[in-house]
Amino acid sequence: MQFLHWRVLLRLGALPAFVLFLLSAAYLNESPMFLALKGRNHEARHVVEDMGRLNRASSAVVLDFEPRTNSASSGSLVSEMGRQMNLVFSVQFMVVTMVIMSVCFTLNLVYFGSLFAFPQVLPLLMHGQAASELLVGALWELPGLAMGLLLGITASRRTSLKFYLTALTCSILCFIIGAHGHPDPEQEKTMKVFLFMGYYGIKCVPNIGFIVAYQMSAEVYPTEARSMGAGLALASGRLAAMISPMIYEAAVLWTGIYLFFFLFMAALCLSNLYMVDLLPEVAGLQPDGEALPISPERIQVV
């Protein structure tokens, strides 16, 4: 790492984003609900028909559009942002917004905080194998992504969030127990098991949250305010990512031990686990909160 220039690393890290930008610009469709809200009915119909063709729909979906009395105003950008902000912080969505922001904040604090802490902590716990374990830990993120995709498809959103937060809390506690160690040599192997279980869990489980939490942040709001709600969730996560190294350094400075930082993360995960019950269940709902019809042959009125 001493011979890698930071500018080169930034350029290499930006390449995947640039490639994804080109692919999305070429192949990603606009949201048909958004197009309908803006009165671009012909484009919305084209997008839905394209989605049906890509999914090999057995029958055509007939679309009809009716005027929306609560359509978005055509005011300035500032007034539109203010309107959306008032909606996501209205009485109906205030608690939902705060819980979603808290979940995303905690998720990013754990992921990026541990990403900063482990290179400093593992050499103290895994003598001679810290570098290899950092690589192995990175590979453990792949099963987490796979589990997140599976839960996003098969389970309800609240159940998925509870599973992720429970597993992450247990992983952090296992790491704390294993890192604390035990003077008895007979207990040393048991402590090692707890240490590796906790470490691999902390590397694996947050990736479930990155899929489920942000998916819910986009589904829980009506279409006209979804960008603001999802943006607040992303902003709270970015804030946590930026301040997580400072929180770790402050915890070590004030307490003299790194375990307090992990205790703090476990407490946040546990509190979020109970706050999830305040969220509405959105799996199987349309973006505006109406239950999806069961019959595939339907007339969709937007």
Long-range contacts (C-beta under 8 A, 24 or more apart in sequence): 31-223, 32-302, 33-223, 33-287, 33-288, 33-302, 34-223, 36-65, 36-302, 37-68, 37-71, 37-72, 37-223, 37-224, 38-72, 39-71, 41-65, 41-302, 44-302, 48-300, 57-296, 58-296, 59-296, 59-297, 61-298, 61-300, 62-299, 62-300, 63-299, 63-300, 63-302, 64-299, 64-300, 64-301, 64-302, 65-301, 65-302, 66-301, 66-302, 70-224, 72-224, 81-228, 84-224, 84-225, 84-227, 84-228, 85-228, 87-221, 87-222, 87-224, 87-225, 87-228, 88-221, 88-225, 88-228, 88-229, 88-232, 93-220, 93-221, 93-225, 93-229, 95-278, 96-220, 96-221, 96-278, 96-279, 96-280, 97-229, 97-232, 99-272, 99-275, 99-276, 99-278, 99-279, 100-213, 100-216, 100-217, 100-220, 100-229, 100-232, 100-233, 100-279, 101-232, 101-233, 101-236, 102-236, 102-271, 102-272, 102-275, 103-161, 103-165, 103-209, 103-213, 103-272, 103-275, 103-276, 104-213, 104-214, 104-217, 104-233, 104-234, 104-236, 104-237, 104-240, 105-236, 105-237, 105-239, 105-240, 106-240, 106-265, 106-268, 106-269, 106-272, 107-206, 107-209, 107-210, 107-213, 107-237, 107-240, 108-236, 108-237, 108-238, 108-239, 108-240, 108-241, 108-244, 109-240, 109-241, 109-243, 109-244, 109-247, 109-265, 109-268, 110-168, 110-172, 110-202, 110-206, 110-265, 110-268, 110-269, 111-206, 111-210, 111-241, 112-240, 112-241, 112-244, 112-245, 113-240, 113-244, 113-245, 113-247, 113-248, 113-261, 113-265, 114-202, 114-203, 114-265, 116-244, 116-245, 116-248, 117-248, 117-258, 117-261, 117-262, 118-199, 120-258, 121-179, 121-258, 122-199, 125-178, 125-179, 125-195, 126-195, 133-199, 136-200, 137-199, 137-200, 137-203, 138-203, 140-200, 140-203, 140-204, 141-203, 141-204, 141-207, 143-204, 144-203, 144-204, 144-205, 144-206, 144-207, 144-208, 145-207, 145-210, 145-211, 147-204, 147-207, 147-208, 148-207, 148-208, 148-209, 148-210, 148-211, 148-212, 149-211, 151-208, 151-211, 151-212, 152-211, 152-212, 152-215, 155-283, 156-281, 156-283, 157-212, 157-215, 157-216, 157-219, 157-279, 157-281, 157-282, 157-283, 158-276, 158-277, 158-279, 158-281, 160-208, 160-212, 161-209, 161-212, 161-213, 161-216, 161-276, 161-279, 162-273, 162-276, 163-208, 164-205, 164-206, 164-208, 164-209, 164-212, 164-213, 165-209, 165-269, 165-270, 165-272, 165-273, 165-276, 166-273, 167-201, 167-205, 167-208, 168-201, 168-202, 168-205, 168-206, 168-209, 168-269, 169-266, 169-269, 169-270, 169-273, 170-201, 171-197, 171-198, 171-200, 171-201, 171-202, 171-204, 171-205, 172-198, 172-201, 172-202, 172-262, 172-265, 172-266, 172-269, 173-198, 173-266, 174-198, 174-201, 175-199, 175-201, 175-202, 175-262, 176-259, 176-262, 176-263, 176-266, 179-259, 179-262, 180-259, 216-279, 216-282, 219-282, 219-283, 219-285, 219-287, 220-279, 220-280, 220-282, 221-287, 222-287, 222-288, 222-289, 223-287, 223-288, 226-287
